[in-house]
């Protein structure tokens, strides 16, 4: 039986290509069943735990994980999954909601740049700088002439980060309307999840087509060789977690991380 294609390759948006979300099945599991996916996901987390420790010890690389997706697509779930392996000492989550007054007084990337990782760190963005070509575009908060320039700004910003040593992993969590409706109902019906329910999400559903067009443009125009986008079929939470975990783990493994040598220590140190 031939080895399966790596999800790192299978789910990547080809730089220069056109992302067509209607051609990507959000229920696709790439041949995995739930039991096998959970088994593989656990193995990836075990690898990721070691790789993050090396990353933190070396303090040479910086990792930025960007999570985008429509409401209920599973950004929080992915963060919770990855957090099973990631040590809090070297990991941080930055969530980007409605800009504050001080943030609005600066350019739209100001608040983003302040949150990027330092040496040895992994930072996860729950939403990101892409909100400025998604929400602001769909709700016409800024004119087209303004938001249409931002794709080039974003590519230049991400090029700056990668040139300075940051590895960027961008995952778009792709669900369909039916899956979103089921999850919204679940939030409303479950007293332990109702705190997450927002009536405004039902209004946002009416803008589904506009959001899909905005996501497609962002994925197409901002998937580059050094900062590619990955479209994650996310109807099945267990496959979503497997896919993101595998992509993040394989990306870190490709950095050639090692525990640093300690040549500064005495050769014959006596412990007593």
C-alpha positions in Angstrom: 0.0 0.0 0.0 1.6 3.3 -1.1 2.1 6.0 1.6 -0.6 8.6 1.8 0.2 12.1 0.7 1.2 14.4 3.6 -1.6 16.7 4.6 1.0 19.5 4.5 1.0 19.0 0.7 -2.6 17.9 0.1 -4.2 20.8 1.9 -1.9 23.6 0.8 -3.3 26.4 -1.4 -0.8 26.5 -4.3 0.9 29.9 -4.5 -0.4 31.7 -7.5 -3.4 29.5 -7.8 -7.1 30.2 -7.1 -8.8 28.8 -4.1 -12.3 27.6 -4.8 -14.0 26.6 -1.6 -17.0 25.2 -3.4 -14.6 22.6 -4.9 -13.3 21.5 -1.5 -15.5 19.2 0.5 -15.6 20.4 4.2 -16.5 16.8 5.2 -13.5 15.2 3.5 -11.4 13.1 5.8 -8.7 12.1 3.3 -9.3 8.4 3.9 -9.2 8.5 7.7 -11.9 7.1 10.0 -12.4 8.6 13.4 -10.5 5.9 15.3 -7.4 6.1 13.1 -7.5 9.9 13.0 -7.5 10.1 16.8 -4.7 7.6 17.0 -2.5 9.6 14.5 -3.4 12.9 16.2 -2.1 11.6 19.5 1.2 10.6 17.9 1.5 14.1 16.4 0.9 15.7 19.8 3.7 13.5 21.3 6.1 14.6 18.6 5.0 18.2 18.9 5.7 18.2 22.6 9.4 17.3 22.0 9.7 19.7 19.0 8.4 22.6 21.0 10.9 21.8 23.8 13.7 21.9 21.3 12.3 25.1 19.8 12.2 26.8 23.2 15.7 25.5 24.2 17.4 26.7 20.9 15.6 30.1 20.9 16.5 30.5 17.2 13.1 30.1 15.5 9.7 31.8 15.9 6.4 30.1 15.0 3.2 31.9 14.2 0.1 29.8 13.7 -2.8 31.8 12.1 -6.4 30.4 12.5 -9.2 31.8 10.4 -12.7 30.5 9.7 -16.3 31.5 9.8 -18.1 31.5 13.2 -18.1 28.0 14.9 -15.5 26.7 12.5 -13.4 25.5 15.4 -10.7 27.9 16.1 -11.0 27.5 19.9 -11.2 23.7 19.5 -7.9 23.6 17.6 -6.2 25.8 20.2 -7.5 23.5 22.9 -6.2 20.4 21.0 -2.7 21.9 20.4 -2.5 23.0 24.0 -2.4 19.4 25.1 1.1 19.3 23.8 2.4 22.9 24.0 4.0 24.1 27.2 2.5 27.4 28.4 6.0 28.8 29.1 6.8 28.9 25.3 3.3 29.4 23.9 0.9 32.3 23.7 -2.6 32.8 22.2 -3.6 36.2 20.8 -7.2 36.8 20.0 -8.3 39.7 17.8 -11.8 41.0 18.3 -13.3 44.4 17.5 -10.4 47.0 17.5 -10.2 49.2 20.6 -10.0 53.0 20.3 -6.1 53.0 20.8 -5.9 50.3 18.1 -8.1 52.3 15.7 -5.8 55.3 16.1 -3.0 53.3 14.4 -2.7 51.4 11.1 -4.5 48.0 11.1 -1.3 46.0 11.4 -0.1 47.9 14.5 -1.9 45.7 16.9 -0.9 42.6 15.0 2.8 43.3 15.0 2.8 43.7 18.7 1.7 40.1 19.2 4.1 38.2 16.9 6.4 35.6 18.5 9.9 36.1 19.8 12.7 33.7 19.7 11.7 30.2 20.8 8.0 31.1 21.0 4.9 29.7 19.4 2.1 32.2 19.1 -1.4 31.2 17.9 -3.6 33.9 16.4 -7.3 33.4 17.0 -8.4 35.5 14.0 -5.7 37.8 12.7 -4.7 40.6 10.4 -7.0 39.0 7.8 -10.0 40.4 9.5 -9.2 43.6 7.7 -10.0 42.0 4.3 -12.8 39.9 5.7 -15.1 41.6 8.2 -14.2 45.1 7.1 -14.8 44.1 3.4 -18.1 42.2 3.9 -19.6 44.9 6.2 -18.2 47.7 4.0 -16.5 49.3 7.0 -13.9 50.7 4.7 -14.2 51.5 0.9 -13.0 48.9 -1.6 -10.2 51.2 -2.7 -8.8 50.9 0.8 -9.2 47.2 1.6 -8.2 46.0 -1.8 -4.7 47.4 -1.2 -4.3 45.4 1.9 -3.5 42.0 0.3 -0.1 43.5 -0.8 0.4 45.0 2.6 -0.3 41.6 4.3 2.1 39.8 1.9 4.8 42.4 2.6 4.2 42.1 6.4 4.4 38.4 6.3 7.5 38.5 4.1 9.1 40.8 6.7 8.3 38.3 9.5 9.7 35.3 7.5 12.8 37.1 6.4 13.5 37.9 10.1 13.1 34.2 11.2 9.4 33.6 11.8 7.8 30.5 10.3 4.1 31.1 9.5 1.4 28.4 9.4 -2.0 29.7 8.2 -5.0 27.4 8.5 -8.5 28.2 7.2 -11.0 26.0 8.9 -13.6 25.1 6.3 -17.1 24.1 7.3 -20.4 24.2 5.4 -23.7 26.0 6.3 -25.3 22.9 7.7 -22.4 22.2 10.1 -22.5 25.8 11.3 -26.3 25.7 11.9 -25.9 22.5 13.9 -23.2 24.0 16.0 -25.1 27.2 16.7 -28.1 25.1 17.8 -25.9 23.1 20.0 -24.5 26.2 21.7 -28.0 27.5 22.2 -29.5 24.2 23.6 -26.6 23.3 25.9 -26.4 25.3 29.1 -22.7 24.7 29.3 -22.1 26.2 25.9 -24.8 28.9 25.8 -22.3 31.5 27.0 -20.7 31.2 23.6 -23.9 31.8 21.7 -24.2 35.2 20.0 -27.5 36.1 18.4 -25.5 38.2 15.9 -24.1 35.0 14.4 -27.5 34.3 12.9 -27.4 37.6 11.1 -23.8 36.9 9.9 -25.1 33.6 8.3 -27.1 35.8 5.9 -23.7 37.1 4.6 -22.3 33.6 3.9 -21.7 34.1 0.2 -20.0 37.4 0.7 -17.8 35.9 3.4 -16.9 32.9 1.1 -15.9 35.3 -1.7 -13.8 37.3 0.7 -12.1 34.1 2.1 -11.4 32.9 -1.4 -9.7 36.2 -2.3 -7.6 36.1 0.9 -6.6 32.5 0.4 -5.7 33.0 -3.3 -3.9 36.3 -3.0 -2.0 35.6 0.2 -0.9 32.0 -0.1 2.9 32.4 -0.8 5.8 30.1 -0.8 7.0 31.2 2.6 3.6 31.8 4.2 1.2 29.3 2.6 -2.5 28.9 3.4 -3.9 25.5 4.2 -7.6 24.8 3.8 -8.7 22.4 6.5 -11.9 20.4 6.0 -13.5 21.0 9.4 -17.0 19.5 9.5 -15.5 16.6 11.4 -13.7 18.0 14.5 -11.5 14.9 14.8 -10.2 15.3 11.3 -9.7 19.0 11.8 -7.6 18.4 14.8 -5.6 15.7 13.0 -4.9 17.9 10.0 -3.8 21.0 11.9 -1.7 19.0 14.3 0.0 17.1 11.5 0.7 20.3 9.5 2.1 22.1 12.6 4.2 19.1 13.6 5.6 18.5 10.1 6.4 22.2 9.8 8.4 22.2 13.0 10.1 18.9 12.1 11.3 20.5 8.9 13.3 23.2 10.8 16.0 20.8 11.9 15.5 21.6 15.6 18.0 20.2 18.1 18.7 20.4 21.7 21.6 23.0 22.1 25.0 21.7 22.9 26.6 23.0 26.2 30.3 23.3 25.5 30.5 25.9 28.2 30.2 23.3 31.0 33.2 21.9 32.9 34.3 18.5 31.6 34.6 16.7 34.9 32.0 18.4 37.1 31.8 16.8 40.5 28.3 16.6 42.1 28.2 16.3 45.8 
